[in-house]
Amino acid sequence: MMAAVVLLAATSCSNESEVTVVENQKNQAPVPVTVRVADFSMSQEDFLGGGSTRAAVAPSTYSGVKSLTLAFYTSDGTKQKYCVTQLKEDASTYETFGNFSLTLPTGSYKMIVLGYNSEFPVVFNSMTDVVFGEDKSREMFCYMQDVTIDDETPVDLTATLNRIVSRLNVQSTDNRTAEATKVRISLSKGGRGFNPVTGFATSDAGFVNVATTSTAVGATTLSTINFFIVEEDETMDVAIETLDDADNVLFSKVVTDVPFRRNRTTKLTGAMYHFGDAAGAFTLETEWDATYNKDF
């Protein structure tokens, strides 16, 4: 478990943070709200591999969380009332990373708290449609709660964030050649956007990820993709290609029926740069472990 505390005190929104207040209710007295995010619920032995020890780590020290976003919507989800993002590497967006201050008018709200591994604030297309502010998705923790403020008494809330992404690792068993400069991975399902209310993907159409490798020539490579699925477990096909600078395909392999699970890493391992008669063979481990492993 990763413990973290997000405190919201009785002060107005500050220009120090990335703040959006959609509607101003001048005739209603603001109410101080305190939200304590008690835990980032994260199973490190499932997602990152290793032993079963669970360590409590503050968001300020956990490298997988570079930003925290807090948003309040009306109870019907149609209007965003408040949204603020703190960027860990930008001290001008906070006084203490993980401490927020706001007041809200009386009423009913849906509160969303996000912790994620990106230096770009996420984008709310709506309460149920959130995307990353860059061209790929990252590690994401999420929490949603209905909140009612019915008088001027300060409100004290506690939230537990859960990791909602799936992760794919593609590991080469051979060394990168000089002409292979990119890795293109295509997933037949899943998506890059998510619904904070359900924690699932907003699209199951699949996507393509192309990355220029920074691994030195003569070394094995590891490609990592974080994405969202539409249910707790989902099976899909994964196409793996190595490309040159002109995007010519040097190697291509489709691995079928690859299982994924939220808060779980699936690892595909095989030859990507030097391959012969055995390149098309792969083995399948049928039992879930700390990391799902499959050779291709």
Secondary structure, DSSP 8 states (H G I E B T S, - for coil): -EE---EEESS---TTSEEE-----TTS--EEEEEEEEEEE--HHHHT-S-S------TTT-TT--EEEEEEEETTSS-EEEEEEEETT-GGG-SSTTEEE-EE-SEEEEEEEEEES-SS--EEEETTEEE-SSSS---EEEEEEEEEE-SSS-EEEEEEEEE--EEEEEEESS---TT--EEEEEESS-BS-EETTTTEES--S-EEEEEE--S-TTS--EEEEEEB-SSSEEEEEEEEEEE-TT--EEEEEEEEEEEEETT-EEEEEE-SSS--GGGG---B--S--SSEEEE-
